[in-house]
Amino acid sequence: MSDVNDILLVAEKLGKQDQLTLLEKLVSLICKKENQAPSIALSCLSGTGASLWGEINIDGYIDNERQWK
């Protein structure tokens, strides 16, 4: 918390316009973090579709798809 207090001490020494600019940038920073989608590692998706493909002959499916022109 001392970091925040140190920043506030510096901010108090700024002029009004600089304080407003700092406030705008802080709000922008917070909003960007809230709007970011959480990142998901592709390794987490491993095996996700296994139940969908369980009863399908993969080789037959691929052969059938290759016949599209």
C-alpha positions in Angstrom: 0.0 0.0 0.0 3.0 2.3 0.5 3.4 2.4 -3.3 0.0 3.8 -3.7 0.7 6.4 -1.0 3.9 7.3 -2.7 2.1 7.8 -6.0 -0.5 9.9 -4.3 2.2 12.2 -2.8 3.6 12.7 -6.3 0.2 13.2 -7.8 -0.6 15.9 -5.2 2.3 17.9 -6.5 1.0 17.9 -10.1 -1.1 20.6 -11.5 -4.9 20.2 -12.0 -4.6 19.3 -15.7 -1.8 16.8 -15.1 -3.9 15.2 -12.3 -6.9 14.9 -14.7 -4.7 13.4 -17.3 -3.4 10.9 -14.8 -6.9 10.1 -13.7 -8.0 9.5 -17.3 -5.1 7.2 -18.0 -5.8 5.2 -14.8 -9.4 4.8 -15.8 -8.4 3.7 -19.3 -5.9 1.2 -17.8 -8.6 -0.3 -15.5 -11.2 -0.5 -18.3 -8.7 -2.3 -20.7 -8.0 -4.9 -18.1 -11.7 -5.5 -17.4 -12.5 -5.9 -21.2 -9.7 -8.3 -22.0 -10.9 -11.9 -22.6 -9.1 -14.3 -20.4 -6.4 -16.2 -22.3 -6.8 -19.9 -22.5 -3.9 -22.2 -23.3 -4.6 -24.5 -26.2 -3.3 -27.4 -24.2 -6.5 -27.0 -22.0 -8.6 -28.0 -25.1 -6.9 -31.4 -25.4 -9.5 -34.1 -25.7 -12.4 -31.7 -25.8 -14.0 -33.2 -28.9 -13.2 -36.9 -28.1 -16.8 -37.7 -27.2 -18.0 -36.2 -30.5 -15.6 -38.4 -32.6 -15.9 -41.5 -30.5 -18.2 -43.4 -32.8 -17.0 -42.0 -36.1 -14.6 -43.7 -38.5 -12.1 -40.9 -38.9 -10.5 -42.4 -42.0 -13.9 -42.7 -43.7 -14.8 -39.2 -42.7 -11.6 -37.8 -44.1 -12.0 -39.7 -47.4 -15.6 -38.4 -47.7 -14.4 -34.8 -47.1 -11.7 -35.1 -49.7 -14.3 -35.8 -52.4 -15.6 -32.3 -52.2 -14.3 -30.2 -55.2 
